[in-house]
Amino acid sequence: MGVDISGRNPINDDGDYFSSNWWAWRPIHMLSEVAIEVKKLKMNTNGWGSNDGKGLRTQKQCDRLADALEEMLKTNFSDKLEEENDRIYYCMGSWVEDGTGKFMTTEEQEELNDEYSYGTILHSPIVTKDGKLVVPSHSSSLIHIQIWIKFLRNCGGFRIY
């Protein structure tokens, strides 16, 4: 299952449709919420975590969010997200071995969650005391975030299904 986002009034193909799996959407959703809060934008993100048709109504709102996200990437992440495949990891309590995607045991996850609380943003794998490279299971690549921003600039508002 995933997130399917349709443009309300697309300007071009870039604004017609945006798709993501939930593992990558949650960091994008979180980045959007932070950008909205930092810029004091009056936007409601309730429902962005489900497929119930919520979203933004106008292109003006989408442009403001796109501007805020671009500024946040430039200001806060430019030294960490340089290449298209560089990732932002969002700690939500679930961890996997880097490269294999194998979920950590409950005990291992609890230890990691004690050290990296819910909402922590990481930019690289963590080495556990056992020497395993692990990452939060929720992450999004720079290119996926950039595609989201391009979608926002061209969608005329959107709905999440």
mmCIF file of the C-alpha atoms, coordinates in Angstrom:
data_MODEL
# 
_entry.id   MODEL 
# 
loop_
_atom_site.group_PDB 
_atom_site.id 
_atom_site.type_symbol 
_atom_site.label_atom_id 
_atom_site.label_alt_id 
_atom_site.label_comp_id 
_atom_site.label_asym_id 
_atom_site.label_entity_id 
_atom_site.label_seq_id 
_atom_site.pdbx_PDB_ins_code 
_atom_site.Cartn_x 
_atom_site.Cartn_y 
_atom_site.Cartn_z 
_atom_site.occupancy 
_atom_site.B_iso_or_equiv 
_atom_site.pdbx_formal_charge 
_atom_site.auth_seq_id 
_atom_site.auth_comp_id 
_atom_site.auth_asym_id 
_atom_site.auth_atom_id 
_atom_site.pdbx_PDB_model_num 
ATOM 1   C CA . MET A 1 1   ? 0.000  0.000  0.000   1.00 0.00 ? 1   MET A CA 1 
ATOM 2   C CA . GLY A 1 2   ? 1.066  3.515  -0.583  1.00 0.00 ? 2   GLY A CA 1 
ATOM 3   C CA . VAL A 1 3   ? 0.141  7.126  -0.899  1.00 0.00 ? 3   VAL A CA 1 
ATOM 4   C CA . ASP A 1 4   ? -1.370 8.347  -4.153  1.00 0.00 ? 4   ASP A CA 1 
ATOM 5   C CA . ILE A 1 5   ? -1.642 12.115 -4.452  1.00 0.00 ? 5   ILE A CA 1 
ATOM 6   C CA . SER A 1 6   ? -3.609 13.732 -7.264  1.00 0.00 ? 6   SER A CA 1 
ATOM 7   C CA . GLY A 1 7   ? -3.336 17.323 -8.384  1.00 0.00 ? 7   GLY A CA 1 
ATOM 8   C CA . ARG A 1 8   ? -6.622 19.249 -8.162  1.00 0.00 ? 8   ARG A CA 1 
ATOM 9   C CA . ASN A 1 9   ? -5.874 21.419 -11.190 1.00 0.00 ? 9   ASN A CA 1 
ATOM 10  C CA . PRO A 1 10  ? -2.509 20.314 -12.644 1.00 0.00 ? 10  PRO A CA 1 
ATOM 11  C CA . ILE A 1 11  ? -0.533 22.859 -14.645 1.00 0.00 ? 11  ILE A CA 1 
ATOM 12  C CA . ASN A 1 12  ? 1.412  20.078 -16.395 1.00 0.00 ? 12  ASN A CA 1 
ATOM 13  C CA . ASP A 1 13  ? 2.294  16.384 -15.997 1.00 0.00 ? 13  ASP A CA 1 
ATOM 14  C CA . ASP A 1 14  ? 4.588  17.135 -13.034 1.00 0.00 ? 14  ASP A CA 1 
ATOM 15  C CA . GLY A 1 15  ? 1.515  18.225 -11.080 1.00 0.00 ? 15  GLY A CA 1 
ATOM 16  C CA . ASP A 1 16  ? -0.832 15.453 -12.110 1.00 0.00 ? 16  ASP A CA 1 
ATOM 17  C CA . TYR A 1 17  ? 0.251  12.687 -9.728  1.00 0.00 ? 17  TYR A CA 1 
ATOM 18  C CA . PHE A 1 18  ? 2.714  11.974 -6.911  1.00 0.00 ? 18  PHE A CA 1 
ATOM 19  C CA . SER A 1 19  ? 3.166  8.503  -5.485  1.00 0.00 ? 19  SER A CA 1 
ATOM 20  C CA . SER A 1 20  ? 5.053  7.193  -2.494  1.00 0.00 ? 20  SER A CA 1 
ATOM 21  C CA . ASN A 1 21  ? 5.131  4.212  -0.215  1.00 0.00 ? 21  ASN A CA 1 
ATOM 22  C CA . TRP A 1 22  ? 4.321  4.905  3.423   1.00 0.00 ? 22  TRP A CA 1 
ATOM 23  C CA . TRP A 1 23  ? 7.948  4.375  4.494   1.00 0.00 ? 23  TRP A CA 1 
ATOM 24  C CA . ALA A 1 24  ? 9.051  7.347  2.342   1.00 0.00 ? 24  ALA A CA 1 
ATOM 25  C CA . TRP A 1 25  ? 5.887  9.471  2.672   1.00 0.00 ? 25  TRP A CA 1 
ATOM 26  C CA . ARG A 1 26  ? 6.112  9.832  6.455   1.00 0.00 ? 26  ARG A CA 1 
ATOM 27  C CA . PRO A 1 27  ? 9.449  11.715 6.335   1.00 0.00 ? 27  PRO A CA 1 
ATOM 28  C CA . ILE A 1 28  ? 8.096  13.948 3.530   1.00 0.00 ? 28  ILE A CA 1 
ATOM 29  C CA . HIS A 1 29  ? 4.930  14.569 5.553   1.00 0.00 ? 29  HIS A CA 1 
ATOM 30  C CA . MET A 1 30  ? 7.049  15.375 8.607   1.00 0.00 ? 30  MET A CA 1 
ATOM 31  C CA . LEU A 1 31  ? 9.306  17.756 6.637   1.00 0.00 ? 31  LEU A CA 1 
ATOM 32  C CA . SER A 1 32  ? 6.209  19.473 5.265   1.00 0.00 ? 32  SER A CA 1 
ATOM 33  C CA . GLU A 1 33  ? 4.765  19.910 8.760   1.00 0.00 ? 33  GLU A CA 1 
ATOM 34  C CA . VAL A 1 34  ? 8.034  21.347 10.073  1.00 0.00 ? 34  VAL A CA 1 
ATOM 35  C CA . ALA A 1 35  ? 8.274  23.752 7.117   1.00 0.00 ? 35  ALA A CA 1 
ATOM 36  C CA . ILE A 1 36  ? 4.673  24.852 7.712   1.00 0.00 ? 36  ILE A CA 1 
ATOM 37  C CA . GLU A 1 37  ? 5.335  25.422 11.407  1.00 0.00 ? 37  GLU A CA 1 
ATOM 38  C CA . VAL A 1 38  ? 8.644  27.273 10.906  1.00 0.00 ? 38  VAL A CA 1 
ATOM 39  C CA . LYS A 1 39  ? 7.160  29.598 8.287   1.00 0.00 ? 39  LYS A CA 1 
ATOM 40  C CA . LYS A 1 40  ? 3.913  29.972 10.261  1.00 0.00 ? 40  LYS A CA 1 
ATOM 41  C CA . LEU A 1 41  ? 1.887  28.961 7.232   1.00 0.00 ? 41  LEU A CA 1 
ATOM 42  C CA . LYS A 1 42  ? -1.795 28.497 7.894   1.00 0.00 ? 42  LYS A CA 1 
ATOM 43  C CA . MET A 1 43  ? -2.185 24.997 6.513   1.00 0.00 ? 43  MET A CA 1 
ATOM 44  C CA . ASN A 1 44  ? -3.942 21.997 7.978   1.00 0.00 ? 44  ASN A CA 1 
ATOM 45  C CA . THR A 1 45  ? -2.105 18.698 7.584   1.00 0.00 ? 45  THR A CA 1 
ATOM 46  C CA . ASN A 1 46  ? -4.690 16.635 9.452   1.00 0.00 ? 46  ASN A CA 1 
ATOM 47  C CA . GLY A 1 47  ? -5.447 13.637 7.286   1.00 0.00 ? 47  GLY A CA 1 
ATOM 48  C CA . TRP A 1 48  ? -2.135 13.661 5.431   1.00 0.00 ? 48  TRP A CA 1 
ATOM 49  C CA . GLY A 1 49  ? -1.305 10.388 7.162   1.00 0.00 ? 49  GLY A CA 1 
ATOM 50  C CA . SER A 1 50  ? -4.235 8.554  5.570   1.00 0.00 ? 50  SER A CA 1 
ATOM 51  C CA . ASN A 1 51  ? -5.826 8.044  2.178   1.00 0.00 ? 51  ASN A CA 1 
ATOM 52  C CA . ASP A 1 52  ? -8.990 10.063 2.750   1.00 0.00 ? 52  ASP A CA 1 
ATOM 53  C CA . GLY A 1 53  ? -8.754 12.883 0.200   1.00 0.00 ? 53  GLY A CA 1 
ATOM 54  C CA . LYS A 1 54  ? -7.202 15.578 2.418   1.00 0.00 ? 54  LYS A CA 1 
ATOM 55  C CA . GLY A 1 55  ? -4.561 17.955 1.104   1.00 0.00 ? 55  GLY A CA 1 
ATOM 56  C CA . LEU A 1 56  ? -4.188 21.581 0.071   1.00 0.00 ? 56  LEU A CA 1 
ATOM 57  C CA . ARG A 1 57  ? -6.831 23.438 -1.913  1.00 0.00 ? 57  ARG A CA 1 
ATOM 58  C CA . THR A 1 58  ? -4.890 26.034 -3.915  1.00 0.00 ? 58  THR A CA 1 
ATOM 59  C CA . GLN A 1 59  ? -1.767 26.514 -5.982  1.00 0.00 ? 59  GLN A CA 1 
ATOM 60  C CA . LYS A 1 60  ? -0.880 29.492 -3.797  1.00 0.00 ? 60  LYS A CA 1 
ATOM 61  C CA . GLN A 1 61  ? -0.742 27.229 -0.717  1.00 0.00 ? 61  GLN A CA 1 
ATOM 62  C CA . CYS A 1 62  ? 1.323  24.661 -2.615  1.00 0.00 ? 62  CYS A CA 1 
ATOM 63  C CA . ASP A 1 63  ? 3.780  27.320 -3.798  1.00 0.00 ? 63  ASP A CA 1 
ATOM 64  C CA . ARG A 1 64  ? 4.225  28.573 -0.232  1.00 0.00 ? 64  ARG A CA 1 
ATOM 65  C CA . LEU A 1 65  ? 4.880  25.046 1.012   1.00 0.00 ? 65  LEU A CA 1 
ATOM 66  C CA . ALA A 1 66  ? 7.313  24.387 -1.865  1.00 0.00 ? 66  ALA A CA 1 
ATOM 67  C CA . ASP A 1 67  ? 9.183  27.633 -1.042  1.00 0.00 ? 67  ASP A CA 1 
ATOM 68  C CA . ALA A 1 68  ? 9.361  26.689 2.647   1.00 0.00 ? 68  ALA A CA 1 
ATOM 69  C CA . LEU A 1 69  ? 10.605 23.162 1.866   1.00 0.00 ? 69  LEU A CA 1 
ATOM 70  C CA . GLU A 1 70  ? 13.274 24.433 -0.535  1.00 0.00 ? 70  GLU A CA 1 
ATOM 71  C CA . GLU A 1 71  ? 14.480 26.946 2.044   1.00 0.00 ? 71  GLU A CA 1 
ATOM 72  C CA . MET A 1 72  ? 14.554 24.280 4.755   1.00 0.00 ? 72  MET A CA 1 
ATOM 73  C CA . LEU A 1 73  ? 16.568 21.904 2.548   1.00 0.00 ? 73  LEU A CA 1 
ATOM 74  C CA . LYS A 1 74  ? 19.022 24.663 1.666   1.00 0.00 ? 74  LYS A CA 1 
ATOM 75  C CA . THR A 1 75  ? 19.353 25.996 5.211   1.00 0.00 ? 75  THR A CA 1 
ATOM 76  C CA . ASN A 1 76  ? 19.283 22.800 7.275   1.00 0.00 ? 76  ASN A CA 1 
ATOM 77  C CA . PHE A 1 77  ? 20.253 19.924 5.012   1.00 0.00 ? 77  PHE A CA 1 
ATOM 78  C CA . SER A 1 78  ? 22.496 21.212 2.212   1.00 0.00 ? 78  SER A CA 1 
ATOM 79  C CA . ASP A 1 79  ? 25.605 19.664 3.772   1.00 0.00 ? 79  ASP A CA 1 
ATOM 80  C CA . LYS A 1 80  ? 23.838 16.333 4.421   1.00 0.00 ? 80  LYS A CA 1 
ATOM 81  C CA . LEU A 1 81  ? 21.695 15.854 1.326   1.00 0.00 ? 81  LEU A CA 1 
ATOM 82  C CA . GLU A 1 82  ? 23.972 16.512 -1.619  1.00 0.00 ? 82  GLU A CA 1 
ATOM 83  C CA . GLU A 1 83  ? 23.408 13.601 -4.008  1.00 0.00 ? 83  GLU A CA 1 
ATOM 84  C CA . GLU A 1 84  ? 20.052 12.438 -5.384  1.00 0.00 ? 84  GLU A CA 1 
ATOM 85  C CA . ASN A 1 85  ? 20.190 9.185  -3.421  1.00 0.00 ? 85  ASN A CA 1 
ATOM 86  C CA . ASP A 1 86  ? 21.237 10.732 -0.096  1.00 0.00 ? 86  ASP A CA 1 
ATOM 87  C CA . ARG A 1 87  ? 18.538 9.950  2.441   1.00 0.00 ? 87  ARG A CA 1 
ATOM 88  C CA . ILE A 1 88  ? 16.850 11.567 5.372   1.00 0.00 ? 88  ILE A CA 1 
ATOM 89  C CA . TYR A 1 89  ? 15.839 9.031  8.024   1.00 0.00 ? 89  TYR A CA 1 
ATOM 90  C CA . TYR A 1 90  ? 12.945 9.720  10.370  1.00 0.00 ? 90  TYR A CA 1 
ATOM 91  C CA . CYS A 1 91  ? 12.908 7.807  13.667  1.00 0.00 ? 91  CYS A CA 1 
ATOM 92  C CA . MET A 1 92  ? 9.445  6.371  14.294  1.00 0.00 ? 92  MET A CA 1 
ATOM 93  C CA . GLY A 1 93  ? 10.390 3.403  16.466  1.00 0.00 ? 93  GLY A CA 1 
ATOM 94  C CA . SER A 1 94  ? 11.170 0.900  13.723  1.00 0.00 ? 94  SER A CA 1 
ATOM 95  C CA . TRP A 1 95  ? 14.709 -0.043 12.681  1.00 0.00 ? 95  TRP A CA 1 
ATOM 96  C CA . VAL A 1 96  ? 16.242 -2.200 9.935   1.00 0.00 ? 96  VAL A CA 1 
ATOM 97  C CA . GLU A 1 97  ? 19.692 -3.424 9.017   1.00 0.00 ? 97  GLU A CA 1 
ATOM 98  C CA . ASP A 1 98  ? 21.173 -1.111 6.404   1.00 0.00 ? 98  ASP A CA 1 
ATOM 99  C CA . GLY A 1 99  ? 21.358 -2.789 3.031   1.00 0.00 ? 99  GLY A CA 1 
ATOM 100 C CA . THR A 1 100 ? 19.222 -5.821 3.883   1.00 0.00 ? 100 THR A CA 1 
ATOM 101 C CA . GLY A 1 101 ? 16.030 -4.239 5.206   1.00 0.00 ? 101 GLY A CA 1 
ATOM 102 C CA . LYS A 1 102 ? 15.850 -6.948 7.885   1.00 0.00 ? 102 LYS A CA 1 
ATOM 103 C CA . PHE A 1 103 ? 13.964 -5.648 10.915  1.00 0.00 ? 103 PHE A CA 1 
ATOM 104 C CA . MET A 1 104 ? 15.814 -5.516 14.214  1.00 0.00 ? 104 MET A CA 1 
ATOM 105 C CA . THR A 1 105 ? 14.587 -7.589 17.152  1.00 0.00 ? 105 THR A CA 1 
ATOM 106 C CA . THR A 1 106 ? 12.213 -5.969 19.634  1.00 0.00 ? 106 THR A CA 1 
ATOM 107 C CA . GLU A 1 107 ? 15.025 -5.721 22.188  1.00 0.00 ? 107 GLU A CA 1 
ATOM 108 C CA . GLU A 1 108 ? 17.410 -4.115 19.682  1.00 0.00 ? 108 GLU A CA 1 
ATOM 109 C CA . GLN A 1 109 ? 14.716 -1.661 18.592  1.00 0.00 ? 109 GLN A CA 1 
ATOM 110 C CA . GLU A 1 110 ? 13.955 -0.691 22.195  1.00 0.00 ? 110 GLU A CA 1 
ATOM 111 C CA . GLU A 1 111 ? 17.643 0.059  22.810  1.00 0.00 ? 111 GLU A CA 1 
ATOM 112 C CA . LEU A 1 112 ? 17.853 2.178  19.667  1.00 0.00 ? 112 LEU A CA 1 
ATOM 113 C CA . ASN A 1 113 ? 14.613 3.984  20.535  1.00 0.00 ? 113 ASN A CA 1 
ATOM 114 C CA . ASP A 1 114 ? 15.997 4.849  23.970  1.00 0.00 ? 114 ASP A CA 1 
ATOM 115 C CA . GLU A 1 115 ? 18.965 6.514  22.298  1.00 0.00 ? 115 GLU A CA 1 
ATOM 116 C CA . TYR A 1 116 ? 17.161 8.017  19.262  1.00 0.00 ? 116 TYR A CA 1 
ATOM 117 C CA . SER A 1 117 ? 13.732 9.255  20.287  1.00 0.00 ? 117 SER A CA 1 
ATOM 118 C CA . TYR A 1 118 ? 10.656 9.460  18.081  1.00 0.00 ? 118 TYR A CA 1 
ATOM 119 C CA . GLY A 1 119 ? 11.033 12.300 15.584  1.00 0.00 ? 119 GLY A CA 1 
ATOM 120 C CA . THR A 1 120 ? 14.833 12.289 15.498  1.00 0.00 ? 120 THR A CA 1 
ATOM 121 C CA . ILE A 1 121 ? 16.220 12.948 12.033  1.00 0.00 ? 121 ILE A CA 1 
ATOM 122 C CA . LEU A 1 122 ? 19.303 11.037 10.915  1.00 0.00 ? 122 LEU A CA 1 
ATOM 123 C CA . HIS A 1 123 ? 21.372 11.233 7.744   1.00 0.00 ? 123 HIS A CA 1 
ATOM 124 C CA . SER A 1 124 ? 23.450 8.079  7.936   1.00 0.00 ? 124 SER A CA 1 
ATOM 125 C CA . PRO A 1 125 ? 23.406 4.574  9.402   1.00 0.00 ? 125 PRO A CA 1 
ATOM 126 C CA . ILE A 1 126 ? 24.075 3.939  13.083  1.00 0.00 ? 126 ILE A CA 1 
ATOM 127 C CA . VAL A 1 127 ? 26.554 1.322  14.266  1.00 0.00 ? 127 VAL A CA 1 
ATOM 128 C CA . THR A 1 128 ? 25.062 -0.785 17.067  1.00 0.00 ? 128 THR A CA 1 
ATOM 129 C CA . LYS A 1 129 ? 27.102 -2.182 19.942  1.00 0.00 ? 129 LYS A CA 1 
ATOM 130 C CA . ASP A 1 130 ? 27.066 -5.498 17.994  1.00 0.00 ? 130 ASP A CA 1 
ATOM 131 C CA . GLY A 1 131 ? 28.648 -3.752 14.998  1.00 0.00 ? 131 GLY A CA 1 
ATOM 132 C CA . LYS A 1 132 ? 25.542 -3.833 12.802  1.00 0.00 ? 132 LYS A CA 1 
ATOM 133 C CA . LEU A 1 133 ? 24.782 -0.896 10.516  1.00 0.00 ? 133 LEU A CA 1 
ATOM 134 C CA . VAL A 1 134 ? 21.146 0.064  11.096  1.00 0.00 ? 134 VAL A CA 1 
ATOM 135 C CA . VAL A 1 135 ? 18.775 2.808  9.964   1.00 0.00 ? 135 VAL A CA 1 
ATOM 136 C CA . PRO A 1 136 ? 15.252 3.873  10.845  1.00 0.00 ? 136 PRO A CA 1 
ATOM 137 C CA . SER A 1 137 ? 12.814 2.085  8.536   1.00 0.00 ? 137 SER A CA 1 
ATOM 138 C CA . HIS A 1 138 ? 11.245 5.394  7.424   1.00 0.00 ? 138 HIS A CA 1 
ATOM 139 C CA . SER A 1 139 ? 13.378 7.355  4.972   1.00 0.00 ? 139 SER A CA 1 
ATOM 140 C CA . SER A 1 140 ? 13.162 9.394  1.820   1.00 0.00 ? 140 SER A CA 1 
ATOM 141 C CA . SER A 1 141 ? 15.790 10.245 -0.759  1.00 0.00 ? 141 SER A CA 1 
ATOM 142 C CA . LEU A 1 142 ? 16.642 13.790 -1.775  1.00 0.00 ? 142 LEU A CA 1 
ATOM 143 C CA . ILE A 1 143 ? 15.328 13.135 -5.299  1.00 0.00 ? 143 ILE A CA 1 
ATOM 144 C CA . HIS A 1 144 ? 11.964 11.943 -3.927  1.00 0.00 ? 144 HIS A CA 1 
ATOM 145 C CA . ILE A 1 145 ? 11.680 15.111 -1.835  1.00 0.00 ? 145 ILE A CA 1 
ATOM 146 C CA . GLN A 1 146 ? 12.594 17.193 -4.894  1.00 0.00 ? 146 GLN A CA 1 
ATOM 147 C CA . ILE A 1 147 ? 9.916  15.422 -6.951  1.00 0.00 ? 147 ILE A CA 1 
ATOM 148 C CA . TRP A 1 148 ? 7.408  16.273 -4.176  1.00 0.00 ? 148 TRP A CA 1 
ATOM 149 C CA . ILE A 1 149 ? 8.425  19.943 -4.408  1.00 0.00 ? 149 ILE A CA 1 
ATOM 150 C CA . LYS A 1 150 ? 8.109  19.873 -8.220  1.00 0.00 ? 150 LYS A CA 1 
ATOM 151 C CA . PHE A 1 151 ? 4.658  18.298 -7.839  1.00 0.00 ? 151 PHE A CA 1 
ATOM 152 C CA . LEU A 1 152 ? 3.643  21.058 -5.401  1.00 0.00 ? 152 LEU A CA 1 
ATOM 153 C CA . ARG A 1 153 ? 4.704  23.734 -7.890  1.00 0.00 ? 153 ARG A CA 1 
ATOM 154 C CA . ASN A 1 154 ? 2.495  22.255 -10.612 1.00 0.00 ? 154 ASN A CA 1 
ATOM 155 C CA . CYS A 1 155 ? -0.531 20.590 -9.003  1.00 0.00 ? 155 CYS A CA 1 
ATOM 156 C CA . GLY A 1 156 ? -3.061 23.379 -8.408  1.00 0.00 ? 156 GLY A CA 1 
ATOM 157 C CA . GLY A 1 157 ? -3.758 21.942 -4.961  1.00 0.00 ? 157 GLY A CA 1 
ATOM 158 C CA . PHE A 1 158 ? -3.914 18.241 -4.165  1.00 0.00 ? 158 PHE A CA 1 
ATOM 159 C CA . ARG A 1 159 ? -5.800 15.356 -2.579  1.00 0.00 ? 159 ARG A CA 1 
ATOM 160 C CA . ILE A 1 160 ? -4.256 12.329 -0.894  1.00 0.00 ? 160 ILE A CA 1 
ATOM 161 C CA . TYR A 1 161 ? -5.830 8.938  -1.728  1.00 0.00 ? 161 TYR A CA 1 
# 
